[in-house]
Amino acid sequence: MPRSPLFYPRGPETRPARRRRRPLLAILAIVAILVAGLTLYWASKKAVTYLASAWSGKTQELPVTRTPDLKPDVERLAEKIRSAHLNKDINKFLSCYASTYPKLGQLENSVLELWKKYDVKEINYRITNVQRLGERQASAVVVWSFQLYDPHNNDYQLNTKTVMVTLEKTNGDWKIKESKDAPEPKV
């Protein structure tokens, strides 16, 4: 006797049509949502800033561009003067001053007399109030402290001098254009 089949063949079924995937369309939709979100965020931030400034009466200020700090340049100049005193190098000393410095010859003579009479054992400086006066001009207050040794009397002296200097930039280097004694700053 013929056996009946264990598996019954099925009739043709209608399968649901497979959906077509559209990855490009999905990516474009995500990008559009992100752009819209960022635009809304930016616009709301601007609106809040505008409203806050309008309500407070304050206007929004533009960022300030900082000029480079001149103190390192003034310190280099002071260090050059310090080195010239310690080594008794008049050419190095005079190279720190502009050729238009008033009474440059008198300054040279007084420094040479100082070196003839004393040995400069130590010299220190403190620089304050550095200000730019223009593109090629600046000013500063320099407090000098000299430890001098008098070989004739075997005696040490400590002298302090406060000077207000006006600087000018010549050939890329800052030089002293003018100087005048100033009162010592309060500590």
Secondary structure, DSSP 8 states (H G I E B T S, - for coil): -----SS---------------HHHHHHHHHHHHHHHHHHHHHHHHHHHHHHHHHHT-------------HHHHHHHHHHHHHHHHHT-HHHHHTTB-TT-TTHHHHHHHHHHHHHH-EEEEEEEEEEEEEE-SSSEEEEEEEEEEEEEETTTTEEEEEEEEEEEEEEEETTEEEEEEEEE------
